[in-house]
Amino acid sequence: MIAAETKAVERGTTFAALMEKAGSESARIIYDNYCADKKNVLIISGRGKNGGDGFVISRYLTQMNCNTLVLLPCGKPSDEISLNNLNLLDEGTVYETDDYLNLIKYSDIIVDCLFGTGFRGSLDEKCSALAKAVNASGKTVVSIDIPSGAVCDTAEIIGEVIEADLTIAISALKPIHIMKPACRVCGRVAVADIGIVDEDFESKDGHLFFTLTDEELKEMLPFRPAVSNKGTFGNALCICGSRNMPGAAKIAAQGAMKSGAGLVSLAFPDAAYNAIAPSITEQVMLPCKSDSSGTFSAKSANSLLERAEKCTAALIGCGIGVNEDTEELVSKIIENIRIPLVIDADALNCIAENPEILRKAKAPVVITPHPGEMSRLTGLSISEILANPDRTAIDFSKKYSCITVLKLANTTVSDGEDRVYINPNGNSGLAKGGSGDLLSGIIVSLLAQGMEPLDAACAGVYIHGGCADFTARLLSERGMTVSDIITCLPSYLKKFE
């Protein structure tokens, strides 16, 4: 944001004009949302530019016939632009005091302009007490850019934080508005347009986060023509399962079918036939030769590659186990398959000691590791990965020319370029065995339907998390299962047709 604002100034605006626009747009959003029946507004302003936005908000809300007071718990601002805006206010409406309980009591709306995106660490004792008072007040709370007490870029909360009903993001969403846990204290999020254009955000020094909305996903999903047949919507080949893990195969195949593929072919070791066959109805079953442990025999590779010639995308790895046979099978599939390939779970563990094989792929590859699998692929510790997931995904994708879907509370997707997708939805109900198998099934389905690999990965992650949220509303995060999510998937997808 600092770089983008600087570029906007170089194009001809001023920092003072940007603050004026930020304040006026925020005031409009507050007024439109709340001021029909709530007229008494308390603005809590800090000493930085976020506080300066608050002074502008006060001025505009006053012009809109609101009764506006300003509290300066940390004293007057330190920068000239903010100080100039403070001086435009009526002195009788500005309070420098620690005795703020009556100001809170007689307000309808509290606007939090205490700290902005530069905040790090935790609130001091005085500001912590203020945050507690605001949260206990029962008043409508609007935070400008971030709820004070949360850390913008890492979405950390250390100590007290103001809990907002609405957060107004200035110019663009920030990581805090998307990433857990801090996104939970943002409430609803609205974006205030202050005139910074897309070109201002382009930078050679960093990477740009992006996310999706329901409206954007609806535009991305493949069109479903009325005159069509099962071939119109692709054929997904799922190479999954083993005698000990038949459920992974069923989950992946059902996820692929229920997210729109015209045909799903499920290949599994014949040792798992009795466990898998009774629950497979719509999918084509392809039982393959097993080894002595009930996993795929490496001799299955040629027949699977032949089958792949009739398919439009493939998935390998869910529940296949790790041994010499599966390691050889995975290597042969990666090196020889000519359709987009999703590599998940045990298939990633099979190549953990030789990720260089990804360079030999003849078709686009999407990998879907969780942090443990990513650690084995990269040699990084899990803590190192969690500390910088976006950089981890970018570097791996760039090195091995693949799409990386790094599964986290906010799943991160990269194609090796400097744009990183951060997923905004999902909940703790996904923290159950089988969730990753379902995600892989959804992604291979979208690939089979013709979506580009990066789009399929981002859309698949969004659908996966969004359907989990839909399911949790019907059931509960605690009690929902992956099977429940699969059952709900068609109803959730209805909104995108």
N, C-alpha and C positions, 0 to 999 in steps of 0.2 A: 504494500500500500504506500509506503514511503516513496518507493521508486516511481510508482504510478502517479502519485500526486506531483512529484517533481517534474515528470514528463508533461503532465497537464499544464503546469506553470510555464514550462518551456514552450508550449503551444500557444500561450498568450493569456492564460488566466493568472490569478494570484492566490496565495495561500489564504488571504483574507476573504476572497470571493468564494473559495472552497468551503471555508467555515460558515460563511453566510448561507450558502446553499445547503450544507449539511443541517444547519439549525432550522432553516425554513422548511425543508422537506420533512425533517423529523417532527416539527410542530404540526405540519399538515396531517401526518400519519396519526399522531396522538389525537388530534382534534377529530379526525374522521372516525376513529375507533371508539373513543371514549367520551368526548366532550358534549354529546347531546344532552346528557343528564349529570355530568360531573364537571364542575367548573373550578373547583379549588385545587390548584396544582402546586406542589412543592418540588422544586428542582434542587437536587444535591450536587453541587459542582466542586470538582477538585481543582488542583493548581495547574493542570496541564491543558492541552488543547481540547480534550474531551470536556473539561469544565467550560472552556470557551464556547463549545457547541451548546452547552446548557444555557449560557447567557443569551445566545441568539434565539433559542427555543422560547425562553421567557418573554423576550420582546415580541415575538410573533404570536404567542398564545395570548398575551395581553391585548394585542390588536384584535384578536378573535373573541374578545370579551370574557376571557378567563381571568380568574383571580390568582395571580401568580406570585409566589414567594421563592427566594433563592437562599439556600443554606450553604455557607462556606466552612465546612468542618476543619479544613486544613489551611485556611487562610486564603488570601488573594492569589490570583494566578501569577505564574512566573514569566509567561511570555507576553510580548507586547500586543499581539493580535487579540488574545483573550482578554487582556486588561482593558484594551480599547472598548471591547464589547461589554465588559462589566460596567464601564463608565457611562454607557448609554442607558443604564437602568436607573429607575427611581431609587434613591438611597434608602427610602423607607421600606423597600421590598427585599432588601439584602440583609442577611443575618450572619454575623461571625460569632457563633456561640456554641457552647457544649450543652446548653439547655434547649434541646430540640424536640422534646417529647410532645409539647403542645403544638408545635408546627406540624408534626406528623399527625397528631390527633385530629386537627381541623382541616386536613387535606383530604381530597378524594382520590387524587392521583399523585404518585411519587415518581419523579423522573430521576433515574440514577445516571449521573454524569461524573461520578467520582473518579474512576480510573478507566483508562482506555487500553488499546491493544499492546501498549508497551509495559503493562503491569507484569511483574514477576514476583514469585514468592507468596507471601500471605499478608493479609491485612494486619496493621498494628492494633494495639489494644483499643485505642479510641475508635478507629474505623470498624473494628469487629463489633464493638458495642452498638455502633450506629446500624450496622447491617442486621444485627439481631433485632433491634427495635423496628426497623423497616419490615422485616419478615414477620414479626409478631403483630403488626398493625392491622392486617386484614385489608389494607388498601390496595388498589390497582397499582402495580409497579411496572414501569417501562424503563429498560436499560438502553443506553445509547452505545452502540457498537458491541460492548460486552457487559455482562453482569459483573459488577465490581467484586473482586476477590478471586475470580477465575483467571487462569492464564490462557491467553489467546491461542498461541501456536501449538501448545501441547495439550490443551483442554484439561489441564490439571486443576484440582481444587484442593488447596492446602489451608485448612482452617475455615473461618466464616466466609460466606459469599452471599451477596444479595440475590434473592430468587425472583426472577422477573416473570410477569405474565406475558410480556411482549418485549422482544429485543429488536431494536432497529439497527441493522447492519449498514454501516456507511459505505456506499458504493458497491460493495460486493460481500458475499459470504466469506467468512474466515473459518479456519479449522474448528474453532470453538463452537460454531453454530451447527456443525455436523458431527463432531467427534464426541464420543463418550469419555468421561461422565459429564463434562461441563455442558453439553448440549441440553441436558435435562433441566438445567436451571435457567435456560434461555427462554422457556415458554415458546410461544409462537415467534417466528422470525419474519420480519419484513425488511426489504432492502430499500434504502433511500438513494435515489439516483442524484448524484451531485455533478454530473457532467464529465466524469472520467470515462473515456471510451476504451474499447478492447485493445487498441494499439498501445495505449498507455501501460497496459499490463505486460506487454511482451518484454522479456528480459533474457539476456544471455547469462546472467549470473545466478539464476535460480530456476525452479520449476513451478508450474502453475497447477494448482488443484482445481478439479472440476467435479461436479456431481450431476445427478439426474433428478428430474421431477416426473410426476405421473404424465404430465402433458408432453414432455420430451420423449419419454419412453413410448407413448402412444404413436408418435411420429416415427420412431425408429423401427418398431416391430414390422415384420414382413406383411405386406398386403395379402389378404386371403380372398381371391376372386371367387365369385359365385359359381362359375363354370370351372370345376377343378376335379382332381382325383387324388388318391393317396400319393402318387408320384409328384404332384405339384408341391407338396410340403416336405419332401425330402425323406431320406432313409438313414436313420441313425444306428450305427453298429456299436453296441456296448459289450466290451470284452471284460467281464467282471465275475466275481464270485469264486468260491471254493467250497469244499465239503464243510469246512468249519465256519465259513462266513457267507452263507447263501443270501442272507438278508441284504447285504450290500448290493448284490446284483439286482435283486428285486426292486429296491428303492431307486437305484439309478435308472432302470428301465421304465419304471412307472413315472418317474419324474420327466423323462424324455417324452413319453407318450402324452402325458397330461399337459405338457407345455407346447404342444402343437405339431410335433413331427407327424408326417403322414404314415410312416412305418418305422417300427423299432425292431431291430434284430438283436436278440440277447444271446451272446456266446458265453458258455460257462462249462466248467469241467463236468464230464458225465458222472463223476462221483457225487455231484451235488444235485443230480436230476430229481431224486425223490423229494428233496427239500424245496426245490425251485418250481418244478412243473405244475403242482396243484394251484399255485397262485398266479400263474402267467396265462392270461387269456388273449389280450389284444396283440401281444408281441410275438414275433417269430422266434422260436427256440432253436438254438444252434448248439446242442451238446457236443463237446470236444473231448478228445482223448485226455485222460487224467494221468498224472504221475502217481507214485505210490503213496504220497501224502495227501492226495485228494485235491491237488492244485492242477493248473494247466500243464500239460506236457509241452515241452519245447517243440515237439513234432507237430503241434497244432498251428504253428505260425503260417505255413504255406496255405492251408485251407482258409485261414482267417484273412490273409492278404487277398486271396481270390474272392472271398465274400465282399471285402472292402471295395472291390472294383464296381460292385453294384450299389454301393452306398454313397452318401454325400458328406458324411462326417463320422468320426469314430471317437470312442472313449475307451481308455484302458486303465485298469488299476484298482478299482473299487473291490476290496476283499479278495484279491488274487493271491495273497501271501508272498513271501520273499524266500526264494531258494534258487538253486542253479537253473532249474527249468524255467521259472518265471523270469529270471534275469535274462536268460537267452531269448525268451519269447518277446519281452519288452524291447530289447535291443533290435531284434529283427523287424518288429512292427514300426518302431521309430525310423529306422533306416530305409524302409521300403514302402510304407504306405503313402498313397498319393492323394489323400483327402485330408481336410483339416482334422487335427487330432487333439483331444483333451487327455492330459496325463495327470492322474490323481493317485493319492494314497500309496498303496504298495508299489505301484509302478514307479513312483518317485523314489521310494526307498530302494528299488531295484537298480536305479541309475545313480544313487547317491555318491558312489565312489568313482563314477565316470560320467559326470554331467556333460562332458565334452561331446558325448554322442548326440546331444541335441543339435549340434552344428551340422550333423549329417542328415537331418530331416529333409525330406523332399517336399513337404507340405507345411502349411502353417501349424504351429504348435501352441496350445494354451496349457500352462501348468497351474495346478491349484493347491499349493502347499499350505499347511498350517505352520506355525513358527517352528515346531520340532522338525518337520520335514525340510523346511527352509534351512534350518541349522545344519542338517546333514548334507544338504546340497552345496552349501556355501562355506562351511567351516566356521561360520560366525556363531557366537553364543546366542541363546534365545534372548537374553537381556539386551545384547547389541542390536538384534533385529527389532525388538519392541521399542527400543529407543529411537530408531530411525527407519521405520518400515517403508516409507516412500523411497528413500535412497536405496534401500536394499532391493526393492522391486525394480527400480530403474536400472540399477547396475547389473542385476542378473539378466534382465530382459535384453539389455544392450549387449552384454557379453555373449549370450547364447541365441540371440535373434528369435525370441519367443515372447508370448504374452504371459505375464506373471500375475496371477490372482493370489495375493497373500491374504489368507483368511484370518481376520482379527475381529474384535468387537466392531471396528469400522474397517471392513475389508478394503484393501488397497489394490488397485489394478494399474499396471504399466505395460507399455509396449516398448520401453527403452528410450522413448523420447522424453521431453521435459514437461509433458502434461501427465498428471497423475489423478486417477479417479479415486475418490474417497466415498465409500457407500454410506448413505445417511440413515438407513433404516435397520430393522432387525432388533432382536431382544434376547434375553437370557434363555428363552425357550429353545433357542437353537443350540444351546450348550449340551447337546445330547448326541450319542452315537448315531450315525446315519445321516446327519445334516449335510456333511460334505459330499456324501454319495448323491444326495438329492440335488445339490448345487451343480455337480458335474453332469448329472442327467439333464438339467435344464439348459446348461451351456451347450452341450452336444446337440440338443434338440434345436436350439437357435442357429447353430452352425449348419446343421442339416437343412434347415429352412432357407439358407442362403445368406445369413447375416455375415458381415465382415468380422474377423476374429476379435478385434478390440471391442466392437459394438456388441457382439454376442457375449463377451466376458462381462462387460459393464452391465448390460441389460439383464443377464442371467443372475448376477449378484443382487441387483436391485429387486428383481422379481422374487428371488429367494427370501430376502429380508422383508420385503413388503408383504408377502404371503404369510410369513411368520408373525408379523404384526397383526394381520387380519385374523389369523387363527387364534392368537392370544386374546384378542378382544372377544371372540366367541367362547373361548374355553378359559385358559389361564397360562401364563408363562411357566408356572411350576408344573402343571399337569399335562400340558400339550406334548404330543410326540411327533416324530417325523411323519408317521403314517397319517396323523391328523392334518399336517401341512399338505401332504399329497392330496388328501380328500378335499381340502379347501382350495386347492390350486385352480380348478376350473372356475369356481365362483369369483376368486380374486381376479383372474385374468379377464373376466367379463367387462370390467371397467375400461379395458383398452381396446374394445371392439366398437 
